[in-house]
Amino acid sequence: REMVESTDGLPTVGPAVSKVAYLWPKVIYFTLFAGLGVLLPFLPVFYHSQGLSKKDIGFLGAVTPAMGFFAAPVWGVIADRWQIHKQVLTWTMSINFCCMMGQYFTVRHIFVLSSLVLIGAVINAGSTPLIENAVIQLMDSTEYGKSRKWGAVGFGIFSLIGGSVWPSVGFGSIFALYGLMVGSALIL
């Protein structure tokens, strides 16, 4: 089987997929989930350190899964309808990246922060399903799990790094690591 580019620009399976082609999903999963692991577990602590109330922190924590539940299918329909999977994935990841990085600079402005979290949640809802779809199209089911585990490895390692770094260096360090890892995933 060979890896070929589909009509929407994402890699897909052809007659002979090389072992090198199987490396792409592992690297994507590792870098993307490493970025999430270094930041997401510590966002509530970051919000608290910036003076947000428990009620505000709870609201911000609930927005992402709630919006994702409704927005993810919409992004799938848009990508499928116009066969623009790669473009939707690139734009959703890029805009969410900007929203996450913007939180570091606007946290004391609860309206702006809430807007960034809400927009980021709606925009990013389609990213993971689109990545999953691309990987599943690329390989057979036995290889999928072997690739997907690298996301868990990246999340776990970088959660440990984030938890070790921010108390001594500050929250800016975990936002920088998030930017580095997710930025790398966007480039790939």
C-alpha positions as CSV (number, residue, x, y, z in Angstrom):
1,R,0.0,0.0,0.0
2,E,1.2,3.4,-0.8
3,M,0.5,6.8,0.8
4,V,-1.1,9.2,-1.6
5,E,-2.7,12.6,-1.2
6,S,-6.5,12.6,-1.3
7,T,-8.6,15.2,-3.1
8,D,-8.8,17.3,0.1
9,G,-5.0,17.3,0.7
10,L,-4.8,14.8,3.6
11,P,-2.7,11.7,3.3
12,T,-4.6,8.5,2.5
13,V,-3.9,4.9,1.8
14,G,-2.9,3.7,-1.6
15,P,-1.4,0.4,-2.7
16,A,1.7,0.3,-0.4
17,V,2.2,2.5,2.7
18,S,5.8,2.7,3.9
19,K,6.8,2.5,7.5
20,V,7.9,6.1,7.2
21,A,4.3,7.1,6.4
22,Y,3.3,5.6,9.7
23,L,5.6,7.9,11.5
24,W,3.6,11.1,10.6
25,P,0.6,10.2,12.8
26,K,2.9,9.3,15.8
27,V,4.7,12.6,15.6
28,I,1.5,14.6,15.2
29,Y,-0.2,12.9,18.1
30,F,2.9,13.3,20.3
31,T,3.4,17.0,19.6
32,L,-0.2,18.0,19.7
33,F,-1.0,16.2,22.9
34,A,2.3,17.2,24.4
35,G,1.2,20.8,23.9
36,L,-2.2,20.1,25.5
37,G,-0.6,18.2,28.4
38,V,1.8,21.0,29.3
39,L,-1.0,23.5,29.5
40,L,-4.5,22.1,30.1
41,P,-4.0,20.5,33.5
42,F,-2.7,23.8,34.8
43,L,-5.2,26.3,33.4
44,P,-7.4,26.3,36.5
45,V,-4.4,27.0,38.6
46,F,-3.3,29.7,36.2
47,Y,-6.8,31.3,36.3
48,H,-6.8,31.2,40.1
49,S,-3.4,32.8,40.3
50,Q,-4.7,35.6,38.2
51,G,-7.5,36.3,40.7
52,L,-10.5,34.6,38.9
53,S,-13.3,33.4,41.2
54,K,-14.1,29.7,41.6
55,K,-17.3,30.4,39.7
56,D,-15.5,31.9,36.8
57,I,-12.9,29.1,36.7
58,G,-15.7,26.5,36.7
59,F,-17.5,28.3,33.9
60,L,-14.3,28.4,31.8
61,G,-13.7,24.8,32.5
62,A,-17.2,23.8,31.4
63,V,-17.3,25.8,28.2
64,T,-14.8,23.7,26.2
65,P,-16.5,20.3,26.5
66,A,-20.0,21.8,26.2
67,M,-19.2,23.7,23.0
68,G,-17.2,20.8,21.6
69,F,-20.1,18.5,21.9
70,F,-22.2,20.7,19.6
71,A,-19.5,22.1,17.3
72,A,-17.5,19.0,16.3
73,P,-20.2,17.5,14.1
74,V,-20.6,20.9,12.3
75,W,-16.9,21.0,11.4
76,G,-17.2,17.4,10.1
77,V,-20.1,18.3,7.9
78,I,-18.3,21.4,6.6
79,A,-15.1,19.4,5.8
80,D,-17.1,16.5,4.2
81,R,-19.5,18.7,2.2
82,W,-16.8,20.7,0.5
83,Q,-13.9,18.1,0.7
84,I,-11.7,20.7,2.6
85,H,-10.5,18.5,5.5
86,K,-6.9,19.8,5.5
87,Q,-8.0,23.4,5.2
88,V,-10.5,23.1,8.1
89,L,-8.0,21.3,10.2
90,T,-5.3,23.9,9.6
91,W,-7.6,26.8,10.3
92,T,-9.2,25.4,13.3
93,M,-5.9,24.5,14.9
94,S,-4.4,27.9,14.0
95,I,-7.3,29.9,15.4
96,N,-7.5,27.8,18.6
97,F,-3.7,28.3,19.0
98,C,-4.2,32.0,18.9
99,C,-7.1,31.8,21.4
100,M,-5.0,29.7,23.8
101,M,-2.0,32.0,23.6
102,G,-4.2,35.0,24.0
103,Q,-5.4,33.8,27.3
104,Y,-2.0,34.4,28.8
105,F,-2.3,38.1,28.0
106,T,-5.9,38.8,28.7
107,V,-6.7,36.7,31.8
108,R,-7.6,39.7,34.0
109,H,-10.3,40.8,31.5
110,I,-12.9,38.1,32.2
111,F,-15.1,39.1,29.2
112,V,-12.2,38.9,26.7
113,L,-10.9,35.7,28.4
114,S,-14.4,34.1,28.2
115,S,-14.7,35.1,24.6
116,L,-11.3,33.5,23.8
117,V,-12.2,30.3,25.6
118,L,-15.6,30.1,23.9
119,I,-14.3,30.9,20.4
120,G,-11.4,28.5,20.9
121,A,-13.7,25.7,22.0
122,V,-16.1,26.1,19.1
123,I,-13.3,26.4,16.6
124,N,-11.1,23.6,17.9
125,A,-13.9,21.1,18.3
126,G,-13.3,19.8,14.8
127,S,-9.5,19.3,15.1
128,T,-9.3,16.0,16.9
129,P,-12.0,14.3,14.9
130,L,-10.4,15.5,11.6
131,I,-7.0,14.2,12.8
132,E,-8.5,10.9,13.8
133,N,-10.2,10.6,10.4
134,A,-6.9,11.3,8.5
135,V,-5.0,8.7,10.6
136,I,-7.7,6.1,10.2
137,Q,-7.7,6.6,6.4
138,L,-3.9,6.3,6.4
139,M,-3.6,3.0,8.2
140,D,-5.3,-0.2,9.2
141,S,-6.9,-0.6,12.6
142,T,-3.9,-2.5,14.2
143,E,-1.6,0.4,13.4
144,Y,-4.1,3.1,14.6
145,G,-3.7,2.2,18.3
146,K,0.1,2.1,17.9
147,S,0.0,5.7,16.6
148,R,-2.6,7.0,19.0
149,K,-0.7,5.9,22.1
150,W,2.0,8.5,21.3
151,G,-0.6,11.2,22.1
152,A,-1.0,9.7,25.6
153,V,2.8,9.5,25.9
154,G,3.2,13.2,24.9
155,F,0.4,14.3,27.2
156,G,1.9,12.4,30.2
157,I,5.5,13.5,29.7
158,F,4.6,17.1,29.1
159,S,2.2,17.2,32.0
160,L,5.1,16.2,34.2
161,I,7.3,18.8,32.6
162,G,4.6,21.5,33.0
163,G,4.0,20.6,36.6
164,S,7.8,20.8,37.3
165,V,8.5,24.0,35.4
166,W,5.7,26.5,36.2
167,P,6.2,26.7,40.0
168,S,9.8,27.8,39.6
169,V,9.8,29.6,36.2
170,G,6.2,30.9,36.0
171,F,3.1,30.3,33.9
172,G,4.7,32.0,30.8
173,S,6.9,28.9,30.5
174,I,4.0,26.5,30.0
175,F,2.3,28.8,27.5
176,A,5.7,28.9,25.6
177,L,6.0,25.1,25.7
178,Y,2.4,24.9,24.5
179,G,3.2,27.3,21.7
180,L,6.3,25.3,20.7
181,M,4.5,21.9,20.6
182,V,1.2,22.9,19.0
183,G,3.1,25.2,16.6
184,S,5.2,22.2,15.6
185,A,2.1,20.1,15.0
186,L,0.7,22.8,12.8
187,I,3.8,22.9,10.7
188,L,3.7,19.1,10.3
